[in-house]
Every structure is written in structure tokens, then in C-alpha cells.
Amino acid sequence: MRLSNVQVKDVLNQMDTQVIPADHPAVQQLERTFGDHTFFLGKEGLHVVERGEKETTEDDYAYAVKVATWSDEQRTSLQPQPAELLKRVDIGPESADPGNPDAPEESVEEAMAHRVIK
């Protein structure tokens, strides 16, 4: 799933990762391989965030999912792998997801405050 800037900030505060900006040259290839997501790089590899299945109407779980692992010690190449749940992350309610008409607007300042891959 693609995350809002606020949700990206939430993930970065909970995980030791960096976000890959949507305009990064690698994103187009990543999207062809893994789908339309916000991508994060960490020590373990490439991660995305997905909502969990709701067991009750109050559940708004999201999970960091590893979709690729580093194929070399220098961390220059990724190898796709079966999706692996890493941890639960709090990205707020589903109503705040991009594309939801109830989602709040975000400022440019919020977008610029993230740790990003250059």
C-alpha cells in the first residue's frame, strides 16, 4: 500500500529504515516487481507496509513486511523473497490512508521532514 507522508513518518519512528522517495529511479522497477507501495530499506532488506485483516471494527493493524533481502554484504543488490511479516506498526486508522476521502491534507514541511534515500 502507498502511505501518506504522516504514515511514512510513523513508520520511520518505529523502524530503523529509510524511505525510498516515490520519484527515485528505482521505484518504477520496484513497483513492477512488488506492486504499488511505499518502499523502505533497512538492514534486513526491502520492506513495505500492509494493513492486517480486521477481526473487529476497532482493529486498524498494519504490518511491516519484508519482500526482499540483501543479496550481498555491501547491500547493493536485493533478492525478492516470499513476504515475511516483521512487526506490527502503528500508522493510524484506515480512514487516514491515501485515497480515502476522509484522509487529512498534509503539508510540504511534513513531507520534507522524513529520512529519505537520495
DRENDO-694073 format. One line per field, with one value per atom (N, C-alpha, C): atom name; chain; residue in one letter; x, y, z. Coordinates in steps of 0.02 Angstrom, whole numbers, plus 32768, in hexadecimal, padded with zeros to 4 digits. Layout:
# DRENDO-694073
atom <- [CA ...]
chain <- [A ...]
res <- [a ...]
X <- [X ...]
Y <- [Y ...]
Z <- [Z ...]
***
This chain:
# DRENDO-694073
atom <- [N CA C N CA C N CA C N CA C N CA C N CA C N CA C N CA C N CA C N CA C N CA C N CA C N CA C N CA C N CA C N CA C N CA C N CA C N CA C N CA C N CA C N CA C N CA C N CA C N CA C N CA C N CA C N CA C N CA C N CA C N CA C N CA C N CA C N CA C N CA C N CA C N CA C N CA C N CA C N CA C N CA C N CA C N CA C N CA C N CA C N CA C N CA C N CA C N CA C N CA C N CA C N CA C N CA C N CA C N CA C N CA C N CA C N CA C N CA C N CA C N CA C N CA C N CA C N CA C N CA C N CA C N CA C N CA C N CA C N CA C N CA C N CA C N CA C N CA C N CA C N CA C N CA C N CA C N CA C N CA C N CA C N CA C N CA C N CA C N CA C N CA C N CA C N CA C N CA C N CA C N CA C N CA C N CA C N CA C N CA C N CA C N CA C N CA C N CA C N CA C N CA C N CA C N CA C N CA C N CA C N CA C N CA C N CA C N CA C N CA C N CA C N CA C N CA C N CA C N CA C N CA C N CA C N CA C]
chain <- [A A A A A A A A A A A A A A A A A A A A A A A A A A A A A A A A A A A A A A A A A A A A A A A A A A A A A A A A A A A A A A A A A A A A A A A A A A A A A A A A A A A A A A A A A A A A A A A A A A A A A A A A A A A A A A A A A A A A A A A A A A A A A A A A A A A A A A A A A A A A A A A A A A A A A A A A A A A A A A A A A A A A A A A A A A A A A A A A A A A A A A A A A A A A A A A A A A A A A A A A A A A A A A A A A A A A A A A A A A A A A A A A A A A A A A A A A A A A A A A A A A A A A A A A A A A A A A A A A A A A A A A A A A A A A A A A A A A A A A A A A A A A A A A A A A A A A A A A A A A A A A A A A A A A A A A A A A A A A A A A A A A A A A A A A A A A A A A A A A A A A A A A A A A A A A A A A A]
res <- [m m m r r r l l l s s s n n n v v v q q q v v v k k k d d d v v v l l l n n n q q q m m m d d d t t t q q q v v v i i i p p p a a a d d d h h h p p p a a a v v v q q q q q q l l l e e e r r r t t t f f f g g g d d d h h h t t t f f f f f f l l l g g g k k k e e e g g g l l l h h h v v v v v v e e e r r r g g g e e e k k k e e e t t t t t t e e e d d d d d d y y y a a a y y y a a a v v v k k k v v v a a a t t t w w w s s s d d d e e e q q q r r r t t t s s s l l l q q q p p p q q q p p p a a a e e e l l l l l l k k k r r r v v v d d d i i i g g g p p p e e e s s s a a a d d d p p p g g g n n n p p p d d d a a a p p p e e e e e e s s s v v v e e e e e e a a a m m m a a a h h h r r r v v v i i i k k k]
X <- [802A 8000 802C 8014 8038 8023 8054 8047 8047 8023 8025 8066 8077 80B4 80B2 8079 8072 807E 8062 806C 80B5 80D6 811E 8145 8135 8157 814B 810D 80FE 812A 8130 8159 81A3 81BC 8202 8210 81DE 81E6 81E5 81CD 81C6 81F8 8219 8247 8287 82BE 82FE 8304 82E0 82DE 82E2 82E9 82E6 82B1 828C 8259 827A 8262 8278 8244 8258 8226 8205 81C7 81A1 81C1 81E9 8209 824F 8264 82A6 82A5 82DB 82DC 82CD 82DB 82D1 8287 825E 8219 81F1 81FA 81D4 81E1 821F 822F 8214 821A 81FF 81B3 8191 8148 8135 815D 8150 8157 8186 8194 8165 8159 8135 80F1 80DF 809F 80A7 806E 806B 8071 80AD 80BB 80E8 80EC 8122 8157 8195 81CB 81FB 8212 8241 827D 82B9 82F5 8310 8322 8340 8379 8395 83CD 83BB 837B 8365 8351 8343 832F 82F9 82CD 8299 8257 8235 81F7 81BF 8182 8146 8119 80E4 80B3 8070 804F 800D 7FDE 7FA0 7F6D 7F60 7F52 7F3F 7EF4 7EDE 7E97 7E76 7E3C 7E18 7DF0 7DFC 7DD5 7D98 7DA0 7D69 7D6A 7D36 7D33 7D66 7D83 7DB3 7DFC 7E06 7E4A 7E61 7E9A 7EB9 7F03 7F10 7F56 7F76 7FB6 7FE0 8020 8040 807B 80B2 80F0 812A 8137 813F 8147 8188 81B5 81F2 81E3 81F1 81E3 8223 825C 829C 82D3 8305 833E 837D 83AE 83ED 840F 8429 844A 8496 84AF 84F7 8504 8540 8551 8555 8562 8567 8522 84EE 84A9 849F 84B6 84AE 847A 8462 8434 8401 83C2 838C 8374 8361 8345 82FD 82CC 8286 8280 8252 8246 81FC 81E5 819F 8193 8159 814A 8152 8173 8181 816A 8139 8123 815B 816D 81A2 8187 815A 8140 8101 80DB 80A0 80B7 809B 80AA 8069 806D 8032 8037 8009 8007 7FC5 7FA2 7F62 7F29 7EEE 7EB3 7EB2 7E8E 7E87 7E68 7E41 7E22 7E56 7E94 7EC9 7EF1 7EE2 7F08 7EFE 7F33 7F2C 7EF4 7ECF 7E98 7E56 7E5A 7E1D 7E05 7DC6 7DAE 7DB0 7DB5 7DB9 7E01 7E32 7E78 7E8A 7EB2 7EC4 7EF7 7EF8 7F29 7F6D 7FA3 7FE6 800B 803A 8060 80A2 80BF 8100 8136 812F 815F 8161 8126 8124 8147 813C 815B 81A7 81C1 8209 822C 8208 8226 823A 822F 823D 8285 829C 82DC 82CF 82F4 82E9 8329 8322 8359 8362 839F 83AC 83C3]
Y <- [7FC5 8000 803E 8071 80B0 80D6 80F4 8117 8162 8184 81CD 81E2 8222 823B 8232 823B 8232 81E8 81BB 8174 815F 817C 816E 8184 81BE 81D7 81A7 818E 815E 811F 8105 80C9 80D7 8110 8121 8129 813E 8144 8101 80CD 808B 8058 8067 8038 805B 8036 8051 8046 8071 806D 80B2 80B4 80F1 80E7 811A 8116 8124 8101 8110 813F 817C 81AD 8192 81A6 818F 81A3 81D8 81EE 81D0 81A3 8182 8156 8154 812C 80E1 80C6 807E 806D 809E 8090 8070 8086 8069 801E 8009 7FC2 7F9D 7FBC 7F9D 7F93 7FC4 7FBE 7F87 7F7F 7F48 7F04 7F00 7EC1 7EB5 7EE9 7EE0 7F02 7F2A 7F4D 7F95 7FB6 7FFD 8005 8017 801D 8059 806B 8095 8063 806D 803D 8058 802B 803C 800D 8028 7FFF 7FFE 7FC2 7FB9 7F88 7F79 7F4A 7F05 7EF3 7EB0 7EAD 7EE6 7EE6 7F19 7F07 7F33 7F23 7F57 7F4E 7F78 7F5F 7F85 7F81 7FA7 7FA4 7F8F 7F61 7F4A 7F4A 7F59 7F53 7F0A 7EFC 7EB8 7EAE 7E71 7E62 7E77 7E96 7EAE 7E76 7E6B 7E3A 7E5C 7E9D 7EC4 7F08 7F2E 7F70 7FA0 7F90 7FBC 7FAC 7F74 7F61 7F8D 7FAA 7FD0 7FBF 7F7F 7F69 7F72 7F80 7F80 7F5C 7F3F 7F17 7F29 7F2C 7F31 7EEB 7EE8 7EA8 7EAB 7E7C 7E78 7E53 7E73 7E55 7E44 7E5C 7E4D 7E51 7E29 7E29 7E3D 7E57 7E6A 7E2A 7E2E 7DF3 7DF7 7E2E 7E35 7E5C 7E54 7E75 7EC1 7EDA 7F22 7F43 7F1A 7F33 7F5C 7F40 7F62 7F41 7F06 7EE1 7EBD 7EBC 7E9C 7E5E 7E2B 7DEE 7DE7 7DE5 7DDB 7D9C 7D9C 7D62 7D5E 7D25 7D22 7D56 7D75 7DA8 7D8D 7DB4 7DA1 7DD9 7DCB 7DFD 7E0A 7E49 7E5B 7E74 7EA3 7EC0 7EE9 7EF2 7F1D 7F66 7F91 7FD8 8000 8036 8061 8099 8099 80CE 80F3 80EC 810F 80E7 8104 80E0 80DB 80A9 809F 80DC 8101 813D 8172 816C 819B 8184 8148 812E 815A 8163 8189 816C 8198 8183 8181 8182 8183 81CC 81D9 821E 8241 821B 8239 8246 8235 823D 8287 8299 82DF 82F5 8336 8353 8356 8353 8356 8392 83AA 83E4 83CF 83FC 83EF 83E6 840B 8405 83BE 83A0 835B 832C 8336 830B 8311 834D 8358 8341 8331 8320 82D7 82AE 8266 8256 821E 8202 81E3 81F9 81DE 81C6 8197 817F 81B2 81C4 81F5 81D1]
Z <- [8000 8000 8000 7FE0 7FE1 8020 8041 8080 8077 80A3 80A5 80C6 80C1 80E1 812C 814A 8193 81A4 817D 818A 8180 814E 8144 8182 819C 81D8 8212 8219 824E 8248 820B 8200 8210 81FA 8206 8251 8277 82BF 82E3 82C1 82E0 82C5 828F 8270 825B 825C 8246 81FA 81D5 818C 816E 812D 8106 80D1 80C2 808E 804A 8017 7FD3 7FB6 7FA4 7F8A 7F4A 7F40 7F06 7EC4 7EC4 7E86 7E7C 7EA7 7EA0 7E62 7E3B 7DFE 7E09 7E43 7E4F 7E5C 7E6D 7E82 7E4A 7E0C 7DD5 7DCF 7DD4 7DD1 7E0F 7E4A 7E86 7E81 7E65 7E5D 7E2C 7DF7 7DC8 7DEA 7E19 7E3B 7E76 7E9E 7EDE 7EE1 7EAF 7EB0 7EC9 7ECE 7EE0 7F2C 7F43 7F8A 7F98 7FD7 7FF0 8007 7FF1 7FFF 8033 805E 8093 808E 8097 8099 80E0 80F7 8139 8136 816F 8174 8159 8160 814B 8102 80E3 809D 808E 805E 8047 8069 8081 80A6 8088 8091 8081 80BF 80BF 80F7 80DA 80FC 80E7 8124 8117 814B 815A 8199 81AC 81A3 81A7 81A3 81E4 81DD 8218 8237 8278 829D 82BD 82CD 82E7 82C4 82CD 82AC 82CA 8304 8324 8311 82EF 82DA 82A0 82A6 826F 826C 8269 826A 8226 8227 81EC 81FE 81CC 81D8 81A7 81C1 8196 817A 8139 8116 80EE 80FA 80D2 8091 8058 8017 7FF0 8008 7FE7 801B 8012 8040 8019 803D 801C 8003 7FC7 7FAA 7FB1 7FCC 7FD7 8017 8032 8071 806A 802E 8023 801B 801B 8015 7FD5 7F9E 7F5D 7F31 7F43 7F1A 7F46 7F2F 7F54 7F2F 7F56 7F3C 7F55 7F28 7F3F 7F68 7F97 7FC2 7FD1 7FEA 8000 8037 8037 8068 80AF 80D9 811F 814D 8177 81A8 81DA 81E3 8212 8254 8251 828E 827F 82B3 82AE 82B4 828B 828D 8292 82B6 82BE 828C 825B 8229 822B 8263 826B 824C 824F 8237 81EB 81D3 818B 8169 818E 8171 815D 8175 8163 8127 810C 80D3 8095 806C 802E 8003 7FE3 7FBA 7FDF 8021 8049 804B 803A 8038 807C 80B3 80F5 810C 80E2 80F5 80FA 812D 8136 8102 80F3 80C6 80EB 80C4 80E2 80C7 80EF 80DB 80BB 8095 8076 80AD 80E4 811A 8136 813D 8155 8125 80E5 80B2 80B3 80C0 80BE 80FE 8132 8172 8178 8144 8148 8136 8152 813C 80F8 80C5 8083 8063 8035 800C 7FD4 7FC6 7F90 7F52]
***
